[in-house]
Amino acid sequence: MDYLALREQLEKRGLLNKTPWYYVRNISLLIIFLTAAWTTFYTFESIYVRMAIIIALGFICVQIGFLGHDAGHKAISNKQAVNNIIGHISMTLVNGVSWSYWSNRHNAHHKDPNHVDEDPDVNYLIASFNKEQAEKRNKFVRWLIKRQTFFFVPMHFLTAFSMLVNSIIHTIKESRFGEITLLALHLSAWIVVPGIFIGFGWAALFYTIATLLRGMYFSMVFVPNHAGMPMLNPETKLSFAEKQIITARNITPSRFADIFFGGLNYQIEHHLFPNTSRKHLRACSEIVKEHCKQNKVRYEEVGFFKCYKDVLSHVHKISKITN
């Protein structure tokens, strides 16, 4: 498969160009939604209204996090300083995820997607997507993997908490005082400030609920992209393009999917051209899909619900074949 020819085709159509005003619009809308949500939260004392706002904030914050993802790939601006500012604010301040911790982990994923040893996104502590992975675990973890069908979904509610804890450990260990400050501001905005007005018990409860929801939402976006797709090992010999394509799964394009997944429903195109603006991914997908067809390379694209069915079916399959 000729990756350079494919890239040249996208370049000629301007699909690899930056789209600053597209992101200015998105950032502006998200700031408005975030401001409106917190204003409503402090204006109304009804527990039901506040609970609804907390649920909405979980969605809004992950959408803001998608901006950090794009910034990490330099998809927003050619100026690294701009990408860094957006990344620190959207990831560390808003979502409590260290920008440097997330960048290191995510770049490792892109370098070796679905690699049994090198990809941190498919190397779970107590779950497995591959029999080879499962067999490397100790007896207790294998016992858990044999039952992963039952806890695989619930454990993803803890994703955001896990990232917060790992971020705190990472920033302290690396002496990243700027990120430590932003993480402190994140916790203050969610617990300290609301605690002054509604009580710290309620503030902690609301933060816990929002973080659980953010964790599940993050997982609903990232897990279907690769889970259940071919796993690679050191002996696998594939070109860069083939490796990125056959390990990824796209979600059938729709307006809803584009918003819900923050552009990551075009996972194949994102992995082939990670610094491409989210605005161009749908157009890129049409060209990449045709290119794959011509070169007889598998291009996986499924519907919204089928993607989760496929993931859970694969998780169940691995639990059954684990010794």
N, C-alpha and C positions, 0 to 999 in steps of 0.2 A: 504494500500500500504506500503510495507516494504522498507523504505528509506535506512536503514542501509545495507540491502542486496544489494540494487542498488549501494550504495556507495562502498561497498566491491568489487563488480564486476568491477567497474571502476578502483579502486586501483590496482587490480590484473593485469589489462592491462596497468598500468602505466599512465593512462589518467589524474591522479590528480597530476602528477609530474610537477615541474617547468621546463620551457624551456628557460633558460637565453639567449642562442645563437639565438633563434628565435627572441627575442626582441632586441638583439644587432643588428641583421640584419635590422629589421624594423626601429629602431631608426636611424641607419646609413643612410638608404635610404631616410628617411624623412628629415634628416639634409641636405643631398645632394640636394633634391628637393627644400627645403626652401632657401638654399644658392643660387641655380641656379635661382630661381624665383626673388629674390631681386636683384641679380646681373644684370639680364636682365632688370628689372624695371629701374635701374639707368643708364644702358648702352644706352638704346634706348629712344629717346625723343618723339616718336610717341604716340599720345594719344590712338590709337587703340591697340598698343602693350602693353602699360601700363594697359589699361582696361582689356585686356586678362590675364595679369599677376595677376591683382587684383582678377579676378574670380578664377584663379588657386590657388591663395593664400588662398581664402576662403575654398576651398576643402582641401588643404594641412594642414591648421591650425586645421580643425575639425579632420582630420586623426591623427594629433599629440594629439589632445584632447582625442582621444580614448585610447592613452597610459596612460593618467592621469586617465581615468576611470578604466583601468586594474590595475594600481598601487594602486588605492583606495581600490581595493578588494584584494590586496596582491597577485595578479595573476602573477606579474612579478618576484618578489624576496621574499625569506623568511626573508630578512633583511628589517625591517621597514624604516631604514634610506634611503635605495636605493629607495624604493617606494615613500617616501616623497619627495626626490629630483626630481624624475621624475614627480611626481604630481604637485609640485610647478612650475616647468619649463613649462610643457606641458599645464597645466590649467591656472595658474595665469599669468605667463610671456607671453606665446604665445597667449592665448585666452581671457585674461582679466577676468577670473573667479576665484574668491577666492577659493583656495584649501580647506580650512576649511569649508567655506560656502557650497560648492558643496558636500563635503563628508558628512556633517551633513544631508543635504537634501536627498542625494541619499541613505544613510543608512536607513533613515526613510521610504523611498519608499520600500526598500528590506524587511524591517521588516514587513510591512503591505501593500503589493501590492494591488492596487485597493480598498483600504478601504475608504469608503465614508468620513470618518473624519480624518484618520491618514496618508493617503498617499498624500504628497504634489504634486506629479506628476499628480494627477487626480482632484486636487482642484484648478481649475482655478478661476481667479478673475471675469471674465465676460463670462465664458462659462461653460457648464456642460455636463457630460457623463451619468448622472443619474437623473431621475425625482425627487428622494428624495433630491438630492443635490440642484436642481433648486428651489424646494419649500422652502428651507431654506433661499434663497436670498431675498433681498428687492425688492420692486416693480419695480424699475428702472432696476436692474440687470436681473430680470425675463423677462422684456420687451426686453432686449438685447439677452437673451438666446433664446427667441422665434425667433430671427433673426440670430442666430449664424451660420447657414448654409452659410451666405453670407460673414461673416468676419472671420470665423474660420481659413481658410488658410492664408489670408493676415496678420492676427495678429501674426502669427508665424515667420514672418520676423523680428519681434521685440524681439525675444527670447534672442539673444545674448546681445542686449542693456539692456534688463531687468536684465540679469544675471550680467552685468557689474555694473549697478546702485546698485543692491542688494549687490554685492560684496564689493563695496566701502563703503556702509553703514555698512555692517557687520564688515569689517576690522577696521573701525574707532571706531565703538561701542565696539568691543572686544579688541581694542588697539593692533592689530596684525601688528606691525611696519614692520616686514619682508615682509608680504604680501602687505602692503601699498606701500612699495618700489617697489615690483615687478609689481604692477598695474601701478605705475608711469612710470616704465621702458617700460611697454607694450604700454602705450599711447605715450611715447616719440619715441619709435621705429616706430610707425605707423603715427604719426602726426608731432612731432617736427623735427626729422631727415629728413624725406622726405620734410617737409616744407621749410627747408633751401635750398634744391636743386630745388624744383618745385613750391614753394609758398605754404603758409599755407592753402589757400582756396582749392587748388587742393588736398592737403594732407588730409584735413578734408573730402572732397568729396569722395576720394578713400577709406578712412577708413569707412565712412558711408556705402558705397556700399559693402565692404568686410564684415562688421558686419551684414548687412542685409542678405547677402548670408549665412554667418555662422549660423545665427539664423534659417533660413529656413532649412539648411542642418541638424543641430542638431535636429530640430523638425521632419524632415522626417525620422530620425533614431529612435528617442525615442517614438514618439506618436503612431506609429502602433503596438508597442510591447504589449500594454495593453488596449488602447482605444477601446471600443466596446466589450470588454470581460466582464465576470461576475463581478459585483461590490459586495464587501463584507461589512457587517455591524457588530456591536458588538454581534449580536445574531448568526452570522454564526459560525458553528462548523465544522472545517476541520483540518486535520493533516497538519503539516508543508509542506510536499510534495504536498498534494492535493491543498493547498492554492497557492503554487508557480506555479503549473502546469495549473490549470484551469483558472487562471487570465492572463496568458501569451499567446502570439501568436508568432509562428515561421514563418519565411519567407523561402520558398522552397530553399534548398541549391543550390548554384551555385558559380562559381568563382567570378562573378560580385557582387553577394549579399554579399559574404564574405568580399570583399574589401569595398564596399559601406557602409555596416552597421558596419564595424569594429568588426565583430564577434557577434554583438548583434542581428543578424538574428536568432541566436540560443538562443532566450530569455528564453525559458523554462529551458534549461540546465544551462544557466548562473544564473538563479535564484535558481536552485537547488544546484549548486556548484559554487558560485560566485568567489572563489579564483582559479578557473581552468584556465589554460593558454588558450588564444584564439586559439592556434594551435590545441588543442585537442577537441574543441567543436563539430566539425562535427562528429568525431568518437563517442563522447559521445551521440550525438543525436540519432544515430542508436540504441544504447543500451537502452536509455531512452524511445524511441518510442515503442520498443518491450515490454519493461517492462509495459508501460501504457496499451498496447493492452492486455497483459495477465491479468492485474488487472482491466480491464474495466474502465480506467480513461481517460477522454477526453483529446486528444492531438491535439491542433489546429496548423495546418501548411497550409499556403496558398501561392499563387504566389505573385510576387513583386507588380503587379498592383492591384490585388484583395485585398491586405491588405489595400491599400489606399481607394479603393472603399468601403470596409466594414466600415472603420472608418468614412468616410464622410456620408455614409448611416445612421450610428448610430447617428451621430451628428444631421443630419436632422430629424431623428425620435424623438429625445429628444426635438428638437425645436417645433415639432408639438404637443407634449403631455404636454408641459409646460403651466400652466395656467397663 
